[in-house]
Amino acid sequence: MKTTNFIFSLLVIGSVLAGMLRSAPAGAQTKGGMLAPTKDEILAAAKQEGKLSLVPGFDKTTIIPLVAAFTKKYPFIDVSFDLVTGIAAGQRQLFEMAAGKATVDAFSPSAAHWSEYFKQNLIKKYDFRAMAKAGQLKIPVEMLDESGVIAWLGTNTGVLAYNTKQVTADKAPKGWDSCLDPQWKGKLSVDTKPNTLTWLIPAWGVEKVFDFARKLKGNDPIWVRGQTGTLARMAAGEIAVDCSMYFHTARRSFIRDPAQPIKLVIPNPVPLSFHEPEGIYINAKHPYAGLLWIEFLASKEGQDIIDSVDPGKASFLVEGTLANNLLKGAKVSLCAGGCRDQEDKMMERIATEAWGLPKGGVAPKKAGIEKSAFRRRCYLGPN
């Protein structure tokens, strides 16, 4: 009787294990033990999962139409999402993920804590590069970071801007040297969070960027924080030239008010940063649905949606996006990989060491931003 029960137990266990193997695709492994399932395996497993929990990098106005289009393409996946914004919120999420308490599947790692996700092994090791090269995931290989487990799905581009009512065409800024021109002393604005200068480091090097930053301070800039508010002040005539503008923020502003007297200048080199990174959480319950999500964001359909909501934010690597068209033939300084990892630290150094500010993102007392009456009645909105 004991022998019969033992054999029966083995049969039950074997049946359960066989079922588990059928429901969870093993997927091929690449060198280093990274996972590289096929597209058929991904689709079959995603159908079984049926759910997807996101903490994406894009803002809510962009995420909503993206999710709608994704669920139309994959109606068998029920999608929920949450937003994590700011360094403190990103740190809380990091702690939850490290403790195994997070319920997210696909997420956008915070640049402020970038190295910690890798040190604590919080990103599932799908070999995006091998999968993309094999045609199992349709993601441009150039979108993938050095680790192969992160896809960069957006772009941030730095440009110059000027008020056409205050600056005639013959005196319009032509490039970075224009920001040091004495004719704009006290009339040009510079953001106290110097992202765009940090993105110039790959092309210029640290020493040249710091030298430029010190000279920029010598031109007595109007210190500002936030691109949307800066554009509003420029349109109102408070600022003649801006040397730290985001292309996508300006394009968004032009849609709201096409008549505003502002033009953009594409500098040489163009400071450019990979943005909107996404990967799969190590403890994701629905990782295959997450792979489909990342592939969708990288697709032409996904990128077109991003550009339609936040023009200029889609990846410059996708043909036909605004950033792609803007940068054709231009010399760029691309802040990727190691540059993005050090971005916050370098911004802080520029702000405090080159400019003497209390910290990055904070203007000195009695600076232009503090004196402006417009500042008190105009909300300095998001970038």
C-alpha positions in Angstrom: 0.0 0.0 0.0 2.9 2.4 0.9 4.6 1.6 -2.4 1.3 2.3 -4.3 0.9 5.7 -2.6 4.5 6.6 -3.2 4.2 5.8 -6.9 0.9 7.8 -7.1 2.6 10.8 -5.4 5.4 10.7 -8.0 2.9 10.6 -10.8 1.0 13.6 -9.4 4.2 15.6 -8.9 5.4 14.7 -12.4 2.1 15.9 -13.8 2.2 19.2 -11.9 5.8 19.8 -13.1 4.9 19.0 -16.6 2.1 21.5 -16.5 4.4 24.1 -15.1 6.8 23.5 -17.9 4.1 23.8 -20.5 2.7 27.1 -19.0 6.1 28.9 -18.5 8.3 29.0 -21.6 11.9 28.3 -20.9 13.2 30.5 -23.7 16.7 30.3 -25.0 19.6 31.6 -23.0 22.4 33.7 -24.3 26.0 33.9 -22.9 26.0 34.9 -19.3 22.7 33.2 -18.6 20.5 36.0 -20.0 17.0 35.2 -21.2 16.0 35.4 -24.8 12.6 33.9 -25.4 11.1 33.9 -28.9 8.2 36.1 -30.0 5.9 33.0 -30.0 6.9 32.2 -26.5 6.4 35.8 -25.4 2.9 36.0 -26.9 1.8 32.6 -25.5 3.0 33.5 -22.0 1.6 37.0 -22.1 -1.8 35.5 -22.9 -1.6 33.3 -19.8 -0.5 36.2 -17.7 -3.4 38.4 -18.8 -2.2 41.4 -16.7 0.5 44.1 -16.7 1.5 46.6 -14.0 3.5 49.6 -15.1 5.5 52.4 -13.6 6.4 54.2 -16.8 8.7 57.1 -17.4 6.3 59.2 -19.5 3.8 61.5 -17.8 0.1 60.7 -17.4 -1.1 62.6 -20.5 1.2 60.5 -22.6 0.6 57.2 -20.8 -3.2 57.2 -21.2 -3.2 57.1 -25.0 -0.3 54.7 -25.1 -2.1 52.2 -22.8 -5.3 52.6 -24.9 -3.4 51.8 -28.1 -1.5 48.9 -26.4 -4.7 47.2 -25.0 -6.3 47.6 -28.5 -3.4 45.7 -29.9 -3.3 43.2 -27.1 -6.9 43.0 -25.8 -6.0 40.0 -23.6 -3.8 42.1 -21.3 -5.4 44.1 -18.5 -3.1 47.1 -17.9 -2.8 49.2 -14.7 -0.2 51.9 -14.1 1.2 54.1 -11.4 3.4 57.2 -11.5 6.6 57.8 -9.6 8.0 61.3 -9.9 10.8 63.0 -8.1 14.0 61.7 -6.4 12.3 60.9 -3.1 9.5 58.8 -4.7 12.1 57.1 -6.9 14.0 56.2 -3.8 10.9 54.7 -2.0 10.2 52.6 -5.1 13.8 51.4 -5.1 13.5 50.3 -1.4 10.3 48.5 -2.2 11.8 46.7 -5.1 14.9 45.7 -3.1 12.7 44.4 -0.4 10.7 42.4 -2.9 7.5 44.3 -2.0 6.9 46.0 -5.3 4.1 44.8 -7.6 5.4 46.3 -10.8 6.3 44.5 -14.0 7.8 47.0 -16.4 9.2 50.2 -14.9 11.4 53.2 -15.6 14.5 53.3 -13.4 15.3 56.7 -11.8 18.4 58.4 -13.2 19.2 59.6 -9.6 19.6 55.9 -8.4 20.6 54.3 -11.7 23.6 52.2 -10.5 21.6 50.8 -7.5 19.2 48.9 -9.8 22.2 47.0 -11.1 24.0 46.6 -7.8 20.9 45.1 -6.2 20.0 43.0 -9.3 16.5 44.5 -9.6 16.2 44.2 -13.4 15.3 40.9 -15.0 18.0 39.8 -17.4 16.3 39.6 -20.7 18.8 40.0 -23.5 17.1 42.7 -25.5 20.0 43.0 -27.8 20.0 39.3 -28.8 16.2 39.3 -29.1 16.3 42.4 -31.3 19.0 41.1 -33.5 17.1 37.9 -34.0 13.9 39.7 -34.8 12.1 38.3 -31.7 11.6 41.9 -30.4 11.2 44.7 -32.8 13.3 47.3 -31.0 16.1 49.3 -32.7 19.4 47.9 -31.3 20.7 51.5 -30.8 17.9 52.1 -28.2 19.5 49.5 -25.9 21.9 50.4 -23.2 25.2 48.7 -22.6 23.7 46.1 -20.2 21.2 45.0 -22.8 18.4 44.9 -20.2 17.2 48.5 -20.6 15.6 50.2 -23.6 15.7 54.0 -24.0 12.4 55.0 -25.4 12.5 58.8 -25.6 14.7 61.8 -26.3 15.4 65.1 -24.7 17.1 67.7 -26.8 18.6 71.1 -25.8 18.2 74.2 -28.0 18.5 77.9 -27.7 15.5 80.3 -27.9 15.0 84.0 -28.4 12.2 86.6 -28.4 11.7 87.9 -32.0 10.3 91.2 -30.8 13.5 92.0 -28.8 16.1 90.3 -31.0 16.3 91.2 -34.7 17.1 88.4 -37.2 20.7 89.7 -37.8 21.4 89.6 -34.1 19.7 86.3 -33.4 21.9 83.7 -31.5 23.6 81.3 -33.8 25.2 78.9 -31.3 26.8 78.5 -27.9 29.2 81.4 -28.3 26.1 83.7 -28.6 25.3 82.9 -24.9 28.6 84.6 -23.9 28.0 87.7 -26.1 28.1 90.9 -23.9 25.1 92.3 -25.8 22.9 89.8 -23.9 24.4 90.5 -20.5 21.5 90.5 -18.0 19.0 89.7 -20.7 19.5 86.0 -21.2 18.2 83.2 -19.0 19.9 80.0 -17.8 18.2 77.2 -15.9 19.7 76.5 -12.4 19.3 72.8 -13.2 21.9 72.5 -16.0 20.8 69.4 -17.8 21.7 70.7 -21.3 25.3 71.6 -20.3 25.7 68.1 -18.8 24.7 66.6 -22.1 27.5 68.5 -23.8 30.2 66.6 -21.8 30.4 63.7 -24.3 31.4 66.2 -27.1 33.3 68.9 -25.1 34.7 67.1 -22.1 34.3 68.2 -18.5 36.9 70.9 -18.5 35.4 72.8 -21.5 31.9 72.5 -20.1 32.9 74.0 -16.8 34.9 76.8 -18.5 31.8 77.6 -20.6 29.6 77.5 -17.5 31.9 80.0 -15.6 31.9 82.4 -18.6 28.1 82.0 -18.8 27.8 83.2 -15.2 30.0 86.1 -16.1 27.3 87.3 -18.5 25.0 88.0 -15.6 22.2 85.6 -16.6 18.6 85.6 -15.3 18.5 82.4 -13.2 15.3 80.4 -13.9 14.0 77.0 -13.0 11.6 75.2 -15.3 11.2 75.5 -19.1 7.4 76.3 -19.3 7.7 79.3 -17.0 10.8 80.5 -18.8 8.9 80.5 -22.2 6.0 82.4 -20.6 8.5 85.1 -19.3 10.2 85.3 -22.7 6.9 85.8 -24.5 6.0 88.5 -22.0 9.3 90.3 -22.9 11.2 89.7 -19.6 13.8 87.5 -21.3 15.6 88.1 -24.7 17.5 84.9 -25.1 17.5 81.5 -23.3 20.5 79.2 -23.3 19.0 76.1 -21.7 15.7 75.3 -23.5 14.2 71.8 -24.1 13.0 71.3 -27.6 9.9 69.3 -26.6 8.8 71.8 -24.0 9.0 74.6 -26.6 7.1 72.6 -29.2 4.4 71.9 -26.7 4.2 75.6 -25.9 3.9 76.5 -29.6 0.9 74.2 -30.0 -0.8 76.1 -27.1 0.0 79.5 -28.5 1.4 79.5 -32.1 1.5 83.3 -32.2 4.0 83.8 -29.4 7.1 85.7 -30.5 9.7 83.0 -29.9 12.0 81.2 -32.2 14.4 78.3 -31.6 18.0 77.9 -32.7 19.7 74.5 -33.2 23.2 74.8 -31.7 26.4 73.0 -32.7 26.8 70.5 -31.1 23.2 69.7 -30.2 23.0 68.4 -26.6 21.0 65.3 -26.6 20.0 62.8 -23.9 18.4 59.3 -24.0 15.3 59.4 -21.9 12.4 57.2 -20.7 14.4 54.0 -19.9 12.3 50.9 -19.3 13.1 47.4 -18.1 11.5 44.4 -16.4 11.5 44.1 -12.7 13.3 41.0 -11.4 10.2 39.8 -9.4 7.7 40.7 -12.1 4.6 38.5 -12.1 3.8 39.4 -15.7 7.2 39.8 -17.4 6.1 38.6 -20.9 3.3 41.2 -21.0 6.0 43.7 -20.0 8.2 42.7 -23.0 5.3 43.3 -25.3 4.8 46.8 -23.7 8.4 47.8 -24.2 8.4 46.6 -27.8 5.2 48.6 -28.4 6.7 51.8 -27.0 9.7 51.3 -29.4 7.4 50.8 -32.4 6.5 53.5 -34.9 2.9 53.4 -33.6 4.0 54.0 -30.0 6.5 56.7 -31.0 4.0 58.5 -33.1 1.6 58.6 -30.1 4.4 60.0 -27.9 5.1 62.8 -30.4 1.4 63.6 -30.9 1.0 64.3 -27.1 4.5 65.6 -26.2 6.0 66.7 -29.6 9.8 66.2 -29.6 9.9 63.7 -26.8 9.9 60.6 -29.0 13.2 58.8 -29.8 15.5 60.4 -32.4 16.3 56.9 -33.5 12.8 56.3 -35.0 12.4 57.6 -38.6 10.0 60.4 -38.9 9.8 61.6 -35.3 10.3 65.3 -34.7 13.7 64.7 -33.0 14.8 62.4 -35.8 14.0 65.1 -38.4 15.5 67.9 -36.3 18.9 66.1 -35.9 19.4 64.9 -39.5 22.8 66.3 -40.5 23.5 67.8 -37.1 26.5 67.2 -34.9 25.2 65.9 -31.6 26.5 65.4 -28.1 24.7 62.3 -26.9 24.4 61.7 -23.2 23.9 57.9 -22.9 25.0 55.1 -20.6 27.7 56.4 -18.3 26.8 60.0 -18.9 23.2 59.5 -17.8 24.5 57.7 -14.7 26.5 60.7 -13.7 24.1 63.4 -14.9 22.7 64.4 -11.5 26.2 64.6 -9.9 27.6 66.7 -12.8 24.6 69.1 -12.7 25.2 69.6 -9.0 28.9 70.3 -9.6 28.2 72.8 -12.3 25.6 74.6 -10.2 27.7 74.8 -7.1 31.3 74.9 -8.3 31.0 76.9 -11.6 28.0 79.1 -10.7 28.3 79.3 -6.9 24.6 78.4 -6.4 23.5 76.9 -3.1 22.6 73.7 -5.0 21.3 72.6 -8.4 17.8 73.9 -9.2 18.0 76.7 -6.7 18.6 80.4 -7.7 20.9 82.7 -5.6 19.2 85.3 -3.5 18.4 88.6 -5.2 18.9 87.0 -8.6 16.6 87.8 -11.6 14.2 85.0 -10.7 13.7 86.4 -7.2 13.2 90.0 -8.4 10.7 89.3 -11.1 7.1 90.5 -10.4 6.1 88.1 -13.2 7.5 85.2 -11.2 5.0 85.9 -8.5 2.0 85.7 -10.7 3.2 83.0 -13.2 3.4 79.4 -12.2 6.7 77.9 -13.2 5.3 74.6 -14.5 6.8 71.3 -15.4 9.6 71.1 -18.0 
